Amino acid sequence: MTAAACFTSVDIGSPLPGKTTEITPAPGTSGLAYDVEGYGRMFGLHLGSDQGRFVYTRIKGDFEVTARVQSIHNDQAAYAEAGLMVRKDLAPTSLMLGQFVASNEYHGAADQYAFIIRRVPAGSIEKGNGPGPLGQGSWGNDDFTYFPSGYVADDASKHPRPFPGVWIRVRRQGGEYSGMFKAGDAAWRTLGKITLDLGPEPYVGMAVSANHHGGDVNTRAIVQYRELAGFSAAG
């Protein structure tokens, strides 16, 4: 592990070592700014064990963390994802959830904004995390695609990714977590929500995975996170 400002960085699941760099915010902007480089085969979707870089702090009680994703780059145009993630612990199989967005460089999937949930240890959408709290389609809005095991995705044709104007957010209210995104000047959209016990002081921060579950483990993703807000424990 290496420290970056008040955050700690870890490469979960033993991918190649990543890098975290604190950036001086641009004039006229507020909040924290980081460039995060990471490897690994994704967080919490097709695999029951995570792999990627996580830059985190710990936050007690309710919170609302927000980031503008300025850019996502992958050296091989693979399926790189950036996210704001919350975990119960740092084990690769930990319960987790996060609001993620994918790079524009990859054009092989429609789910470019995703609210991803692991509801049981080592669970994935194939292994079956169990049904949604109200059944199929209960995770978010009706114009998104749902998987009852714990995954919500959008239709990229309806919700483009206008980098550098892509915003993501995770909110905790009591035991309920929500994942949201905002594209450009559009309003915030709630992609999904779930009640999940991640402990009284979960690990909260920036997540980067580089290559989806079938990609080259040696390819690198670089994400520019800007205008981070809500990380009171980090400030």
Secondary structure, DSSP 8 states (H G I E B T S, - for coil): -EEETTEEEEEETS-S--EEEE----TT--SEEEEEEE-SSBSSSS-SS-BEEEEEEE--S-EEEEEEEEEEEETT----EEEEEEESSSSTT--EEEEEEE-TT--S-S--EEEEEE-STT--TTT-----TTSTT-SS-TTSEEETTTEEE--TTTS---TTSEEEEEEEETTEEEEEEEETTS--EEEEEEE----SS-EEEEEEE-STTTS-TT--EEEEEEEEE--GGG-
